[in-house]
Amino acid sequence: MKRSLTKSYFLSIAILFLVSPSIAQTNTFPASGNVGIGTLNPENGFQLDVSGLGTIGTPGNARLYLGTFDRNNAFIQARDQATNQNLKFFASSYSFEIGNVGIGTSNPFSRLHVKDGPHTGTIALGDDAYPTLLCSSASSGEFRIDNRSSFIGYLTFYPNGQNTTVGSEAMRICASGNIGIGTTDPKNYRLAVNGKIRAQEIKVEASPWPDYVFADSYSLPTLQETEKHIKEKGHLPGIPSAAEVKANGIDLGEMNAKLLQKIEELTLHLIELKKQSELRDEKQNKEIAKLRSKFR
């Protein structure tokens, strides 16, 4: 009986030694072929196939991690644990082709997000509550192509390091092509400027030009009609009032044409007055000559 128990004991130990390598053995180092760490079946084409999170470096110092944190994210990280500085690459699946790259941020909101503080030294590309394209600097401001629901397709400029929360927008190019400088609402104007403009030359194309005033068919307002309009309205006929100009501004081409129209009308009145004056002078000279002849 004792001999039988001893035999069974040694047989159990032998079985454990035979089974343990088959359970714990997860590496393979063949004399030729591929090396597997954490796997007994390294994939074809890989000289080194590591199954699990791979780490290069020593704890507490700079380290390189390769692997996955969970089944949904591919992951590469280079980290200096002493200073907590990171360079991370995440993918939302097993492929980095659909992942985001963050430089200076562990939470990139676009395919490429470069960040050094809030909107400082930043290049951001992607879809977010913020712009599709953002380039900024603390010293020189920023410009962005907005992708917010109410500003889709906008190109905006913020000087002096301002951002969407603090400061004011300096210039905007809308999706329609309209440009606003000093205003966020260029309305239906191709260029809307809230401020002064200085230029060496401005060319405005205006049509029609008021040569029609000199046509025989033109109905020239009389001076009496003009006087009556001035007394009733406080401004020349066809010219906007001060209140209208304050509210709506003026069209340079149209206003120049209207002013020229008034000058031409005034010129016609002056010509007519000169003719009337010459006729009176001629009539008076005849009467004077007639009187002189009587007293001789």
C-alpha positions in Angstrom: 0.0 0.0 0.0 2.8 2.4 0.9 4.7 1.6 -2.3 1.5 2.3 -4.3 1.1 5.8 -2.7 4.7 6.6 -3.4 4.3 5.7 -7.0 1.2 7.8 -7.4 3.0 10.8 -5.8 5.9 10.7 -8.2 3.5 10.3 -11.2 1.6 13.4 -10.2 4.7 15.5 -10.0 5.8 14.3 -13.4 2.4 15.2 -14.9 2.7 18.8 -13.4 6.1 19.3 -14.9 4.8 18.1 -18.3 1.7 20.3 -18.1 3.3 23.5 -16.7 5.4 24.3 -19.8 2.4 23.9 -22.1 0.4 26.5 -20.0 3.1 29.0 -19.2 5.0 28.8 -22.4 3.9 32.0 -24.4 7.2 32.8 -26.1 9.0 31.1 -29.0 12.6 31.6 -30.0 13.2 29.2 -32.9 16.7 28.7 -34.4 15.4 30.2 -37.6 12.2 32.0 -38.6 10.2 34.6 -36.6 10.4 35.4 -32.9 7.2 35.5 -30.8 6.9 37.2 -27.4 3.5 36.6 -25.8 2.6 34.4 -28.7 3.5 31.0 -29.9 2.4 31.7 -33.5 4.2 34.9 -34.7 2.5 36.2 -37.9 4.2 35.7 -41.2 6.3 38.6 -42.3 7.2 39.8 -38.7 10.6 39.1 -37.4 9.4 40.1 -33.9 5.7 39.6 -33.0 4.7 40.9 -29.5 1.3 40.2 -28.2 0.3 42.7 -25.5 1.6 46.1 -24.4 5.3 46.5 -25.2 7.5 48.7 -23.1 11.0 50.0 -23.9 12.9 51.9 -21.2 13.2 51.9 -17.4 10.5 52.9 -14.8 10.6 56.5 -13.8 12.5 57.6 -17.0 11.8 58.0 -20.6 9.9 55.1 -22.0 8.3 54.0 -25.2 5.0 52.0 -25.1 3.6 50.0 -28.0 0.3 48.2 -27.9 -3.3 48.8 -26.9 -4.9 50.1 -23.7 -8.2 48.4 -24.7 -9.7 46.6 -27.6 -11.0 49.8 -29.3 -7.8 51.9 -29.4 -4.5 51.3 -31.1 -1.8 53.2 -29.1 1.8 54.4 -29.3 3.3 56.6 -26.6 6.7 58.0 -25.9 6.8 59.4 -22.4 9.3 61.0 -20.0 7.8 60.0 -16.6 10.0 62.3 -14.7 8.6 65.4 -16.5 5.3 63.9 -17.6 6.0 64.9 -21.2 4.1 62.8 -23.8 3.9 62.1 -27.5 0.9 60.0 -28.1 -0.7 58.5 -31.2 -4.3 57.1 -30.8 -6.5 55.3 -33.2 -10.2 54.8 -32.8 -9.9 51.3 -34.1 -7.1 48.8 -34.9 -5.9 51.1 -37.7 -4.1 54.4 -37.4 -5.6 55.5 -40.7 -8.7 56.8 -39.0 -7.0 58.1 -35.8 -6.0 61.6 -34.6 -2.5 62.9 -33.9 -1.9 65.3 -31.1 1.3 67.3 -30.5 1.2 69.2 -27.2 -2.2 67.7 -26.3 -3.4 64.3 -25.1 -6.9 65.0 -26.5 -6.6 66.0 -30.1 -9.9 67.1 -31.6 -8.8 66.8 -35.3 -6.6 64.6 -37.5 -3.7 66.9 -36.7 -3.8 69.1 -33.6 -0.7 71.0 -32.5 -1.1 72.9 -29.3 1.0 74.9 -26.8 -1.4 76.4 -24.3 -4.9 77.7 -25.1 -4.8 78.7 -28.8 -1.0 79.5 -28.6 1.3 78.2 -31.3 -1.6 76.1 -32.6 -2.4 74.4 -35.9 -5.6 72.4 -35.7 -7.3 70.5 -38.5 -10.5 68.7 -38.0 -14.2 68.8 -37.0 -15.1 70.3 -33.6 -17.1 73.1 -32.0 -14.1 75.2 -33.0 -12.7 75.8 -36.4 -11.7 73.4 -39.1 -8.4 75.2 -39.6 -6.8 77.2 -36.8 -3.4 78.8 -36.8 -2.6 81.1 -33.8 0.2 82.7 -31.8 0.1 84.5 -28.5 2.1 87.5 -30.0 0.6 87.8 -33.5 -3.0 86.6 -33.1 -4.7 83.9 -35.1 -6.7 83.1 -38.2 -9.2 80.4 -38.6 -11.6 78.7 -41.0 -14.7 78.2 -38.9 -16.8 75.0 -38.9 -19.2 76.1 -36.3 -22.8 75.6 -37.3 -23.5 79.3 -37.6 -20.2 80.2 -39.2 -19.5 77.3 -41.7 -16.9 78.3 -44.3 -15.8 81.5 -42.5 -12.2 82.7 -42.5 -11.6 84.9 -39.5 -8.7 86.9 -38.1 -8.0 87.7 -34.4 -5.0 90.0 -33.8 -2.9 90.3 -30.6 -3.5 86.8 -29.5 -7.2 87.1 -29.0 -9.5 84.0 -29.3 -13.2 83.2 -29.6 -13.8 83.9 -25.9 -11.9 87.1 -25.3 -11.3 90.0 -27.7 -12.9 91.0 -31.0 -12.7 89.7 -34.5 -10.6 91.9 -36.8 -11.6 90.6 -40.2 -13.9 88.0 -41.7 -14.2 86.4 -45.2 -17.6 84.8 -45.4 -18.6 81.7 -47.3 -20.3 83.9 -49.9 -17.0 85.8 -50.5 -18.1 88.9 -48.7 -15.4 90.5 -46.5 -16.0 92.3 -43.2 -13.2 94.4 -41.7 -13.9 95.7 -38.2 -17.4 94.1 -38.4 -18.7 90.6 -38.1 -21.7 91.3 -40.4 -20.8 92.5 -43.9 -24.4 91.9 -44.9 -24.8 91.8 -48.7 -21.7 93.9 -49.4 -18.6 92.4 -51.0 -16.5 94.6 -48.7 -17.8 96.2 -45.5 -15.4 98.3 -43.4 -16.2 99.7 -40.0 -13.6 102.5 -40.0 -11.6 104.8 -42.2 -10.1 103.9 -45.6 -7.1 105.6 -47.2 -6.2 104.9 -50.8 -4.2 106.5 -53.6 -6.9 105.7 -56.2 -10.4 104.3 -56.2 -12.3 103.5 -59.4 -16.0 103.3 -59.3 -18.0 102.2 -62.4 -21.3 104.0 -62.5 -24.1 103.8 -65.1 -26.0 105.6 -66.5 -24.0 108.8 -66.6 -26.1 112.0 -66.6 -25.4 113.2 -70.1 -29.1 112.9 -70.6 -29.6 116.2 -68.8 -28.4 118.0 -72.0 -30.9 116.1 -74.2 -33.8 118.2 -75.7 -36.2 115.7 -74.2 -35.0 116.2 -70.7 -37.5 118.0 -68.4 -35.4 120.5 -66.5 -36.9 121.4 -63.1 -37.6 125.1 -62.8 -35.9 127.2 -60.1 -39.3 127.7 -58.5 -39.9 124.0 -58.3 -36.4 123.4 -56.8 -37.0 126.2 -54.3 -40.3 124.7 -53.2 -38.8 121.2 -52.8 -36.0 122.7 -50.6 -38.5 124.5 -48.4 -40.6 121.3 -47.9 -37.9 118.6 -47.7 -34.7 120.4 -46.7 -32.6 119.0 -49.5 -32.2 119.0 -53.2 -34.6 116.9 -55.4 -33.1 113.4 -56.0 -30.5 113.8 -53.2 -30.9 111.7 -50.0 -31.5 113.5 -46.8 -29.0 113.6 -43.9 -31.1 111.0 -42.0 -31.1 108.6 -45.0 -27.3 108.9 -45.4 -26.8 108.3 -41.7 -28.9 105.2 -41.8 -27.9 103.7 -45.2 -24.8 105.4 -46.3 -24.3 106.4 -49.9 -23.3 104.7 -53.1 -20.2 106.6 -54.4 -20.9 106.0 -58.0 -24.6 106.8 -57.8 -24.0 109.9 -55.6 -21.3 111.3 -58.0 -23.8 110.8 -60.9 -26.5 112.7 -58.9 -24.2 115.5 -58.0 -23.1 115.8 -61.6 -26.8 115.8 -62.6 -27.4 118.8 -60.3 -24.3 120.6 -61.6 -25.5 120.1 -65.2 -29.0 121.3 -64.3 -27.5 124.4 -62.6 -25.3 125.0 -65.6 -28.4 125.0 -67.9 -30.1 127.5 -65.5 -27.0 129.7 -65.5 -26.9 129.7 -69.3 -30.6 130.6 -69.5 -30.2 133.4 -66.9 -27.2 134.7 -68.9 -29.3 134.8 -72.1 -32.1 136.6 -70.3 -29.6 139.1 -68.8 -28.2 139.7 -72.3 -31.6 140.3 -73.7 -32.4 142.8 -70.9 -29.1 144.6 -71.4 -29.8 144.8 -75.2 -33.3 146.1 -74.6 -32.0 148.7 -72.1 -29.2 149.8 -74.3 -31.8 150.4 -77.1 -34.0 152.4 -74.8 -31.1 154.5 -73.6 -30.0 155.2 -77.1 -33.5 156.3 -78.1 -33.7 158.7 -75.1 -30.4 160.2 -75.9 -31.5 160.9 -79.5 -34.5 162.9 -78.2 -32.3 165.3 -76.2 -30.0 166.2 -78.9 
